[in-house]
Amino acid sequence: SPLHVLATLPAGPVLPPFLIMHGDADTFIAPTQSQRLHAALAAHPGNSGVTFEILPGAGHGSGAFQEDAAAQRVAQFLAEVLADPS
């Protein structure tokens, strides 16, 4: 579990920025799981940024993650993270 791994990390390491995207129509893994991960990452002392977004109508691994809007959001996130000199 990512939450278990995160809970066992020491306070020193700086975490990379995270983009968590979850479909609100996911019947395999509840969106609350991603919400819990988001909260845990945000609370970690080494947090360097975490963004959580819901994809309306998207199921688990559905094609919605490959649609232009989702792909553009990922590209935007990467551009922001890679442009940040810190």
ZANU-517185 format. One record per residue: residue number from 1; residue in one letter; x, y, z of N, C-alpha, C, O in turn. Coordinates in pm, whole numbers, always signed. Layout:
<rs>
+------+------+--------+--------+--------+--------+--------+--------+--------+--------+--------+--------+--------+--------+
: resi : resn :    n_u :    n_v :    n_w :   ca_u :   ca_v :   ca_w :    c_u :    c_v :    c_w :    o_u :    o_v :    o_w :
+------+------+--------+--------+--------+--------+--------+--------+--------+--------+--------+--------+--------+--------+
:  NUM :    a :      X :      Y :      Z :      X :      Y :      Z :      X :      Y :      Z :      X :      Y :      Z :
...
+------+------+--------+--------+--------+--------+--------+--------+--------+--------+--------+--------+--------+--------+
</rs>
This chain:
<rs>
+------+------+--------+--------+--------+--------+--------+--------+--------+--------+--------+--------+--------+--------+
: resi : resn :    n_u :    n_v :    n_w :   ca_u :   ca_v :   ca_w :    c_u :    c_v :    c_w :    o_u :    o_v :    o_w :
+------+------+--------+--------+--------+--------+--------+--------+--------+--------+--------+--------+--------+--------+
:    1 :    s :    +83 :   -119 :     +0 :     +0 :     +0 :     +0 :    +88 :   +125 :     +0 :   +180 :   +135 :    +81 :
:    2 :    p :    +60 :   +219 :    -89 :   +137 :   +344 :    -86 :   +126 :   +417 :    +48 :   +221 :   +482 :    +91 :
:    3 :    l :    +11 :   +406 :   +114 :     -5 :   +472 :   +243 :    +88 :   +411 :   +347 :   +144 :   +483 :   +430 :
:    4 :    h :   +105 :   +280 :   +344 :   +196 :   +213 :   +438 :   +340 :   +256 :   +413 :   +414 :   +288 :   +506 :
:    5 :    v :   +380 :   +258 :   +286 :   +516 :   +299 :   +252 :   +539 :   +443 :   +296 :   +644 :   +475 :   +353 :
:    6 :    l :   +444 :   +529 :   +269 :   +456 :   +670 :   +307 :   +468 :   +684 :   +459 :   +546 :   +766 :   +508 :
:    7 :    a :   +390 :   +606 :   +531 :   +393 :   +614 :   +678 :   +525 :   +567 :   +736 :   +561 :   +607 :   +847 :
:    8 :    t :   +599 :   +484 :   +664 :   +726 :   +434 :   +716 :   +846 :   +518 :   +675 :   +958 :   +493 :   +720 :
:    9 :    l :   +825 :   +618 :   +590 :   +936 :   +704 :   +549 :   +979 :   +794 :   +663 :   +895 :   +843 :   +738 :
:   10 :    p :  +1109 :   +816 :   +677 :  +1154 :   +915 :   +775 :  +1114 :  +1055 :   +730 :  +1077 :  +1076 :   +615 :
:   11 :    a :  +1122 :  +1149 :   +821 :  +1079 :  +1286 :   +792 :  +1172 :  +1360 :   +697 :  +1130 :  +1460 :   +638 :
:   12 :    g :  +1294 :  +1315 :   +679 :  +1393 :  +1389 :   +601 :  +1374 :  +1395 :   +451 :  +1389 :  +1503 :   +393 :
:   13 :    p :  +1340 :  +1285 :   +385 :  +1336 :  +1289 :   +238 :  +1230 :  +1384 :   +182 :  +1119 :  +1395 :   +234 :
:   14 :    v :  +1269 :  +1453 :    +75 :  +1175 :  +1539 :     +3 :  +1108 :  +1452 :   -102 :  +1176 :  +1385 :   -181 :
:   15 :    l :   +977 :  +1453 :   -104 :   +901 :  +1375 :   -201 :   +890 :  +1450 :   -332 :   +891 :  +1573 :   -332 :
:   16 :    p :   +879 :  +1379 :   -442 :   +857 :  +1448 :   -569 :   +714 :  +1501 :   -577 :   +628 :  +1456 :   -502 :
:   17 :    p :   +689 :  +1594 :   -664 :   +551 :  +1639 :   -684 :   +465 :  +1524 :   -738 :   +514 :  +1440 :   -814 :
:   18 :    f :   +340 :  +1521 :   -699 :   +247 :  +1417 :   -741 :   +126 :  +1478 :   -809 :    +78 :  +1584 :   -769 :
:   19 :    l :    +78 :  +1412 :   -912 :    -51 :  +1440 :   -973 :   -131 :  +1311 :   -961 :    -95 :  +1209 :  -1019 :
:   20 :    i :   -238 :  +1316 :   -886 :   -326 :  +1201 :   -869 :   -455 :  +1230 :   -944 :   -522 :  +1330 :   -917 :
:   21 :    m :   -488 :  +1144 :  -1039 :   -612 :  +1158 :  -1114 :   -695 :  +1031 :  -1092 :   -644 :   +919 :  -1102 :
:   22 :    h :   -822 :  +1050 :  -1060 :   -909 :   +936 :  -1031 :  -1045 :   +959 :  -1095 :  -1100 :  +1069 :  -1089 :
:   23 :    g :  -1098 :   +856 :  -1157 :  -1229 :   +866 :  -1218 :  -1340 :   +853 :  -1115 :  -1333 :   +769 :  -1026 :
:   24 :    d :  -1443 :   +937 :  -1128 :  -1553 :   +930 :  -1032 :  -1648 :   +815 :  -1060 :  -1740 :   +789 :   -982 :
:   25 :    a :  -1628 :   +745 :  -1172 :  -1710 :   +628 :  -1205 :  -1630 :   +498 :  -1188 :  -1668 :   +394 :  -1242 :
:   26 :    d :  -1520 :   +505 :  -1114 :  -1437 :   +387 :  -1090 :  -1511 :   +294 :   -995 :  -1540 :   +331 :   -881 :
:   27 :    t :  -1542 :   +173 :  -1041 :  -1612 :    +75 :   -956 :  -1515 :    -28 :   -900 :  -1556 :   -118 :   -827 :
:   28 :    f :  -1387 :    -16 :   -935 :  -1286 :   -109 :   -886 :  -1216 :    -55 :   -762 :  -1196 :   -128 :   -664 :
:   29 :    i :  -1178 :    +71 :   -765 :  -1113 :   +137 :   -651 :  -1187 :   +267 :   -626 :  -1199 :   +352 :   -714 :
:   30 :    a :  -1236 :   +282 :   -505 :  -1315 :   +400 :   -469 :  -1229 :   +526 :   -473 :  -1112 :   +522 :   -435 :
:   31 :    p :  -1285 :   +637 :   -520 :  -1212 :   +764 :   -520 :  -1159 :   +803 :   -382 :  -1061 :   +876 :   -371 :
:   32 :    t :  -1224 :   +755 :   -277 :  -1176 :   +787 :   -142 :  -1035 :   +735 :   -118 :   -962 :   +790 :    -35 :
:   33 :    q :   -995 :   +629 :   -189 :   -858 :   +578 :   -175 :   -757 :   +683 :   -224 :   -655 :   +706 :   -159 :
:   34 :    s :   -786 :   +744 :   -335 :   -698 :   +850 :   -385 :   -704 :   +974 :   -298 :   -604 :  +1043 :   -280 :
:   35 :    q :   -821 :  +1002 :   -243 :   -833 :  +1115 :   -151 :   -748 :  +1092 :    -26 :   -685 :  +1185 :    +25 :
:   36 :    r :   -746 :   +969 :    +23 :   -663 :   +936 :   +140 :   -515 :   +951 :   +107 :   -438 :  +1002 :   +188 :
:   37 :    l :   -475 :   +905 :    -12 :   -335 :   +919 :    -54 :   -299 :  +1067 :    -66 :   -192 :  +1109 :    -21 :
:   38 :    h :   -387 :  +1145 :   -126 :   -364 :  +1289 :   -138 :   -343 :  +1352 :     -1 :   -249 :  +1429 :    +18 :
:   39 :    a :   -429 :  +1321 :    +94 :   -419 :  +1379 :   +228 :   -287 :  +1337 :   +296 :   -222 :  +1419 :   +360 :
:   40 :    a :   -249 :  +1212 :   +281 :   -126 :  +1164 :   +343 :     -3 :  +1229 :   +281 :    +89 :  +1267 :   +352 :
:   41 :    l :     -2 :  +1242 :   +149 :   +110 :  +1309 :    +83 :   +118 :  +1456 :   +123 :   +227 :  +1508 :   +149 :
:   42 :    a :     +4 :  +1522 :   +129 :     +1 :  +1663 :   +165 :    +49 :  +1686 :   +308 :   +107 :  +1790 :   +339 :
:   43 :    a :    +24 :  +1588 :   +395 :    +62 :  +1602 :   +536 :   +207 :  +1562 :   +562 :   +261 :  +1592 :   +669 :
:   44 :    h :   +270 :  +1496 :   +467 :   +408 :  +1449 :   +489 :   +503 :  +1568 :   +495 :   +490 :  +1661 :   +416 :
:   45 :    p :   +599 :  +1567 :   +590 :   +691 :  +1680 :   +603 :   +775 :  +1707 :   +478 :   +819 :  +1820 :   +456 :
:   46 :    g :   +797 :  +1606 :   +395 :   +876 :  +1623 :   +275 :   +794 :  +1654 :   +152 :   +844 :  +1644 :    +40 :
:   47 :    n :   +669 :  +1692 :   +171 :   +578 :  +1722 :    +61 :   +632 :  +1836 :    -24 :   +665 :  +1943 :    +27 :
:   48 :    s :   +642 :  +1811 :   -156 :   +684 :  +1919 :   -245 :   +574 :  +1954 :   -345 :   +599 :  +2018 :   -447 :
:   49 :    g :   +453 :  +1911 :   -314 :   +339 :  +1944 :   -397 :   +261 :  +1821 :   -437 :   +318 :  +1723 :   -486 :
:   50 :    v :   +132 :  +1827 :   -416 :    +46 :  +1716 :   -456 :    -86 :  +1775 :   -505 :   -147 :  +1859 :   -440 :
:   51 :    t :   -128 :  +1727 :   -621 :   -251 :  +1773 :   -683 :   -342 :  +1653 :   -701 :   -298 :  +1547 :   -746 :
:   52 :    f :   -469 :  +1671 :   -665 :   -567 :  +1563 :   -679 :   -681 :  +1613 :   -765 :   -740 :  +1717 :   -738 :
:   53 :    e :   -711 :  +1536 :   -870 :   -819 :  +1576 :   -959 :   -908 :  +1456 :   -990 :   -860 :  +1344 :  -1009 :
:   54 :    i :  -1037 :  +1482 :   -993 :  -1137 :  +1381 :  -1030 :  -1169 :  +1398 :  -1179 :  -1191 :  +1509 :  -1226 :
:   55 :    l :  -1171 :  +1287 :  -1250 :  -1213 :  +1287 :  -1390 :  -1359 :  +1246 :  -1396 :  -1391 :  +1130 :  -1373 :
:   56 :    p :  -1448 :  +1338 :  -1427 :  -1591 :  +1306 :  -1432 :  -1621 :  +1197 :  -1535 :  -1577 :  +1204 :  -1649 :
:   57 :    g :  -1697 :  +1099 :  -1492 :  -1741 :   +992 :  -1580 :  -1638 :   +886 :  -1611 :  -1668 :   +791 :  -1683 :
:   58 :    a :  -1517 :   +899 :  -1559 :  -1410 :   +804 :  -1590 :  -1416 :   +683 :  -1498 :  -1432 :   +697 :  -1376 :
:   59 :    g :  -1403 :   +567 :  -1557 :  -1394 :   +443 :  -1481 :  -1248 :   +407 :  -1458 :  -1158 :   +482 :  -1494 :
:   60 :    h :  -1226 :   +292 :  -1397 :  -1091 :   +246 :  -1366 :  -1014 :   +218 :  -1494 :  -1045 :   +123 :  -1566 :
:   61 :    g :   -913 :   +299 :  -1522 :   -831 :   +280 :  -1640 :   -906 :   +298 :  -1771 :   -866 :   +245 :  -1874 :
:   62 :    s :  -1013 :   +373 :  -1765 :  -1094 :   +391 :  -1886 :  -1025 :   +482 :  -1987 :   -922 :   +543 :  -1957 :
:   63 :    g :  -1083 :   +489 :  -2104 :  -1029 :   +573 :  -2210 :  -1027 :   +721 :  -2176 :   -958 :   +798 :  -2242 :
:   64 :    a :  -1102 :   +760 :  -2073 :  -1105 :   +902 :  -2035 :   -967 :   +953 :  -1997 :   -940 :  +1073 :  -2008 :
:   65 :    f :   -880 :   +863 :  -1953 :   -745 :   +904 :  -1914 :   -657 :   +932 :  -2036 :   -552 :   +995 :  -2023 :
:   66 :    q :   -699 :   +886 :  -2153 :   -624 :   +911 :  -2275 :   -685 :  +1024 :  -2359 :   -630 :  +1060 :  -2462 :
:   67 :    e :   -796 :  +1078 :  -2316 :   -859 :  +1187 :  -2389 :   -775 :  +1313 :  -2379 :   -692 :  +1328 :  -2289 :
:   68 :    d :   -799 :  +1404 :  -2473 :   -718 :  +1526 :  -2481 :   -714 :  +1604 :  -2350 :   -607 :  +1650 :  -2310 :
:   69 :    a :   -826 :  +1620 :  -2283 :   -829 :  +1700 :  -2160 :   -738 :  +1641 :  -2053 :   -663 :  +1714 :  -1987 :
:   70 :    a :   -743 :  +1511 :  -2035 :   -659 :  +1446 :  -1934 :   -513 :  +1452 :  -1975 :   -426 :  +1480 :  -1892 :
:   71 :    a :   -484 :  +1424 :  -2101 :   -346 :  +1429 :  -2150 :   -288 :  +1569 :  -2138 :   -171 :  +1586 :  -2103 :
:   72 :    q :   -369 :  +1669 :  -2168 :   -323 :  +1808 :  -2155 :   -295 :  +1843 :  -2009 :   -202 :  +1916 :  -1979 :
:   73 :    r :   -377 :  +1789 :  -1920 :   -355 :  +1818 :  -1778 :   -224 :  +1756 :  -1729 :   -150 :  +1817 :  -1653 :
:   74 :    v :   -197 :  +1634 :  -1774 :    -70 :  +1569 :  -1738 :    +47 :  +1648 :  -1797 :   +145 :  +1671 :  -1727 :
:   75 :    a :    +37 :  +1688 :  -1922 :   +143 :  +1766 :  -1986 :   +165 :  +1899 :  -1913 :   +278 :  +1942 :  -1894 :
:   76 :    q :    +55 :  +1963 :  -1873 :    +66 :  +2089 :  -1798 :   +135 :  +2067 :  -1665 :   +223 :  +2145 :  -1626 :
:   77 :    f :    +97 :  +1962 :  -1594 :   +161 :  +1931 :  -1465 :   +310 :  +1908 :  -1484 :   +391 :  +1962 :  -1408 :
:   78 :    l :   +347 :  +1828 :  -1583 :   +489 :  +1800 :  -1607 :   +565 :  +1926 :  -1645 :   +677 :  +1946 :  -1600 :
:   79 :    a :   +505 :  +2011 :  -1726 :   +570 :  +2136 :  -1765 :   +594 :  +2224 :  -1642 :   +700 :  +2285 :  -1628 :
:   80 :    e :   +495 :  +2231 :  -1554 :   +509 :  +2312 :  -1432 :   +618 :  +2255 :  -1342 :   +700 :  +2330 :  -1289 :
:   81 :    v :   +619 :  +2124 :  -1324 :   +716 :  +2061 :  -1235 :   +858 :  +2071 :  -1292 :   +952 :  +2101 :  -1219 :
:   82 :    l :   +871 :  +2046 :  -1420 :  +1004 :  +2047 :  -1481 :  +1058 :  +2188 :  -1498 :  +1180 :  +2206 :  -1507 :
:   83 :    a :   +971 :  +2288 :  -1503 :  +1015 :  +2427 :  -1515 :  +1058 :  +2485 :  -1382 :  +1128 :  +2586 :  -1378 :
:   84 :    d :  +1016 :  +2423 :  -1271 :  +1046 :  +2474 :  -1137 :  +1192 :  +2441 :  -1103 :  +1228 :  +2324 :  -1095 :
:   85 :    p :  +1276 :  +2543 :  -1083 :  +1418 :  +2518 :  -1056 :  +1445 :  +2460 :   -916 :  +1558 :  +2418 :   -890 :
:   86 :    s :  +1346 :  +2457 :   -828 :  +1371 :  +2404 :   -693 :  +1357 :  +2258 :   -697 :  +1374 :  +2192 :   -595 :
+------+------+--------+--------+--------+--------+--------+--------+--------+--------+--------+--------+--------+--------+
</rs>
